[in-house]
Amino acid sequence: MRRTLIAVVAAALLAGASPASARPLPCGYDATVLADSPVAYWRMSGAVAPSEQDASGHGRTGTYTGGRSVAFLPNGDRATDFDGATGYLQVPDSDALSPATTGAFTLEAWMRPDILEFPHAESSGYVHWMGKGAPGQHEYVSRMYSKTNTENRPNRISGYAFNSDGGLGAGSYFQDPVAEGQWIHYALVINPAAVSAEYPHGYVKIYRDGVLRDQDQLVIRDIVITPEGGTAPFRVGTRDFGSWFAGAIGKVAVYDRELPVERISAHTAAMTTTFPHRGFPR
């Protein structure tokens, strides 16, 4: 009986179909993220493939286009390196990807600029490296400035929420010295439901490497930002083809709530402590 069972399992393995008990389960960083139930999770590991599966199980598959190559995260997992001119990932519109329908929203990713002066930037010198929005349907964006720009914001990294008609956005940022090839854990929170005396219309928050760096009202120059859902796709590497990010991006996750600082910090730690024996930073 035992020999028969072994033979069956061996045959299945040779045929390329492993039994459920033998299939690898998510571990390390992926397990930490999935434990927080993201509504979408793209590992960004399929750089040379035509598509990127949604590891959250919700079926929000992304499609790759343009120039890209393989990069490696601090724990050795694969990420996608975009060429800064044509490469991007696109995911079809979904209510779960809009702060307007979820009521609160967290977007996180690991990002690594390959250069500090982006040749394909907006006129003032910034690129949109991730986000959702189009003319008349603006929602949110992750932004990075070139080291030299007309707004005197050297390599500022930020995130903004917009009204659907665009214009000024309410956002938060951090502005630190950045090195080419340096991995940064980025998390953006948009929470219009968190109303208080200090934040009467809710707020935007930004984290770097698990630490809250800035928090701002969902108001800009007396303009209240009220998120509205649109039909624009979600993109990584660009947002609306007006600028292009040259660098690597990995482990993009979206949550339909504000992820607490303890969990954001845990995600940073899971990446940098998973394989200390390989010599990556702890």
TORTORZA-715537 format. One record per residue (C-alpha): residue number from 1; y, z, x. Coordinates in steps of 0.2 Angstrom, whole numbers. Layout:
N
REC   bakol       Y       Z       X
REC     NUM       Y       Z       X
...
END
This chain:
282
REC   bakol       Y       Z       X
REC       1       0       0       0
REC       2      12       5      14
REC       3       8     -11      24
REC       4      11     -21       8
REC       5      28     -14       5
REC       6      33     -16      23
REC       7      28     -35      22
REC       8      38     -37       6
REC       9      54     -30      14
REC      10      51     -40      30
REC      11      49     -56      20
REC      12      65     -52      11
REC      13      74     -49      27
REC      14      68     -65      34
REC      15      73     -74      19
REC      16      91     -67      21
REC      17      90     -56       6
REC      18      90     -37      11
REC      19      85     -24      -1
REC      20      99     -13      -9
REC      21      94       2       2
REC      22      96      -9      17
REC      23     113     -17      13
REC      24     127     -10      24
REC      25     139       2      15
REC      26     158       3      18
REC      27     161      15      32
REC      28     176      21      43
REC      29     193      14      37
REC      30     186       4      23
REC      31     177      19      15
REC      32     193      29      16
REC      33     204      16       7
REC      34     191      13      -6
REC      35     189      31     -10
REC      36     207      30     -16
REC      37     202      17     -29
REC      38     214       2     -25
REC      39     217     -11     -38
REC      40     215     -24     -24
REC      41     210     -23      -6
REC      42     210     -38       6
REC      43     202     -33      23
REC      44     211     -49      30
REC      45     195     -52      40
REC      46     192     -70      35
REC      47     205     -78      46
REC      48     195     -94      49
REC      49     187     -94      32
REC      50     195    -103      17
REC      51     196     -87       7
REC      52     197     -68       7
REC      53     187     -58      -5
REC      54     194     -43     -14
REC      55     184     -28      -7
REC      56     190     -17     -21
REC      57     178     -26     -33
REC      58     191     -32     -45
REC      59     189     -50     -40
REC      60     206     -54     -35
REC      61     201     -67     -21
REC      62     215     -74     -10
REC      63     215     -92      -2
REC      64     221     -95      15
REC      65     232    -110      20
REC      66     240    -116      37
REC      67     239    -110      54
REC      68     230     -93      58
REC      69     217     -86      70
REC      70     207     -70      72
REC      71     215     -53      78
REC      72     208     -36      80
REC      73     214     -20      73
REC      74     214      -3      83
REC      75     196       1      77
REC      76     190     -16      82
REC      77     189     -23      64
REC      78     195     -41      61
REC      79     213     -45      55
REC      80     222     -62      52
REC      81     235     -68      65
REC      82     247     -80      56
REC      83     256     -94      66
REC      84     273     -90      59
REC      85     276    -107      53
REC      86     263    -112      40
REC      87     250     -99      39
REC      88     248     -87      23
REC      89     236     -79      11
REC      90     239     -82      -8
REC      91     232     -72     -22
REC      92     235     -77     -40
REC      93     247     -67     -51
REC      94     239     -51     -59
REC      95     247     -37     -70
REC      96     239     -25     -58
REC      97     250     -32     -44
REC      98     266     -28     -52
REC      99     275     -12     -53
REC     100     282     -16     -70
REC     101     265     -15     -78
REC     102     257      -1     -67
REC     103     272      10     -69
REC     104     270      16     -51
REC     105     265       6     -36
REC     106     259       8     -18
REC     107     257      -7      -6
REC     108     250      -4      12
REC     109     245     -14      27
REC     110     243     -14      45
REC     111     255     -26      54
REC     112     257     -32      72
REC     113     272     -44      77
REC     114     267     -56      90
REC     115     285     -60      94
REC     116     302     -50      91
REC     117     313     -66      87
REC     118     306     -76      73
REC     119     310     -94      73
REC     120     307     -97      55
REC     121     318     -84      47
REC     122     331     -83      34
REC     123     349     -87      39
REC     124     353     -69      43
REC     125     337     -66      54
REC     126     323     -58      44
REC     127     306     -64      38
REC     128     297     -59      22
REC     129     279     -55      28
REC     130     272     -50      12
REC     131     277     -49      -7
REC     132     277     -56     -24
REC     133     292     -65     -31
REC     134     300     -82     -34
REC     135     317     -88     -41
REC     136     319     -80     -58
REC     137     304     -69     -56
REC     138     308     -58     -41
REC     139     298     -42     -39
REC     140     296     -34     -22
REC     141     295     -39      -3
REC     142     290     -32      14
REC     143     303     -38      27
REC     144     305     -38      46
REC     145     321     -42      55
REC     146     321     -52      71
REC     147     328     -41      86
REC     148     344     -52      85
REC     149     351     -54      68
REC     150     368     -56      60
REC     151     366     -39      51
REC     152     364     -28      67
REC     153     347     -22      61
REC     154     336     -25      77
REC     155     318     -26      71
REC     156     321     -16      56
REC     157     305     -15      45
REC     158     309     -12      26
REC     159     303     -15       8
REC     160     313     -19      -7
REC     161     311     -19     -26
REC     162     321     -32     -36
REC     163     327     -36     -53
REC     164     319     -52     -59
REC     165     335     -62     -56
REC     166     335     -57     -38
REC     167     351     -54     -29
REC     168     352     -37     -21
REC     169     337     -26     -20
REC     170     334      -7     -18
REC     171     325      -3      -3
REC     172     320       9      11
REC     173     317       6      30
REC     174     313      12      47
REC     175     322       5      62
REC     176     313       9      79
REC     177     310       1      95
REC     178     295     -12      92
REC     179     284     -20     105
REC     180     275     -36     104
REC     181     257     -34     100
REC     182     260     -16      93
REC     183     250     -11      77
REC     184     260      -2      64
REC     185     253       6      48
REC     186     266       2      34
REC     187     266       9      16
REC     188     279       5       2
REC     189     280      15     -14
REC     190     290       9     -29
REC     191     290      22     -43
REC     192     302      19     -57
REC     193     293      32     -68
REC     194     297      46     -56
REC     195     314      51     -64
REC     196     323      66     -59
REC     197     341      73     -57
REC     198     341      66     -39
REC     199     332      50     -44
REC     200     338      46     -62
REC     201     330      28     -61
REC     202     315      32     -49
REC     203     314      28     -31
REC     204     308      17     -16
REC     205     299      25      -1
REC     206     293      19      15
REC     207     280      26      27
REC     208     277      22      45
REC     209     260      27      53
REC     210     257      40      39
REC     211     274      48      40
REC     212     288      46      26
REC     213     303      38      35
REC     214     315      35      20
REC     215     317      37       2
REC     216     330      29      -9
REC     217     336      27     -27
REC     218     331      12     -37
REC     219     350       8     -38
REC     220     360      -3     -26
REC     221     379      -4     -27
REC     222     378       2     -45
REC     223     365     -10     -50
REC     224     350      -2     -57
REC     225     333     -10     -52
REC     226     321     -11     -67
REC     227     305     -20     -61
REC     228     299     -34     -72
REC     229     283     -43     -71
REC     230     282     -62     -67
REC     231     269     -75     -64
REC     232     273     -78     -45
REC     233     258     -76     -34
REC     234     256     -62     -21
REC     235     257     -69      -3
REC     236     254     -62      14
REC     237     262     -70      30
REC     238     276     -76      19
REC     239     283     -72       2
REC     240     291     -88      -5
REC     241     290    -100      10
REC     242     308     -96      15
REC     243     303     -87      30
REC     244     286     -85      40
REC     245     279     -70      50
REC     246     272     -73      67
REC     247     259     -60      69
REC     248     243     -51      63
REC     249     241     -42      47
REC     250     226     -32      41
REC     251     219     -21      28
REC     252     231     -25      14
REC     253     229     -13      -1
REC     254     237     -11     -18
REC     255     237       4     -29
REC     256     243       6     -47
REC     257     250      23     -43
REC     258     260      32     -30
REC     259     248      36     -16
REC     260     252      54     -10
REC     261     257      57       8
REC     262     241      66      12
REC     263     231      50       8
REC     264     243      38      17
REC     265     241      49      33
REC     266     223      50      31
REC     267     222      31      31
REC     268     232      30      47
REC     269     220      43      55
REC     270     205      34      49
REC     271     210      18      59
REC     272     215      27      75
REC     273     201      39      76
REC     274     186      29      70
REC     275     180      23      87
REC     276     188      34     100
REC     277     174      30     113
REC     278     181      12     114
REC     279     197      18     121
REC     280     208      14     106
REC     281     222      27     103
REC     282     217      43      93
END
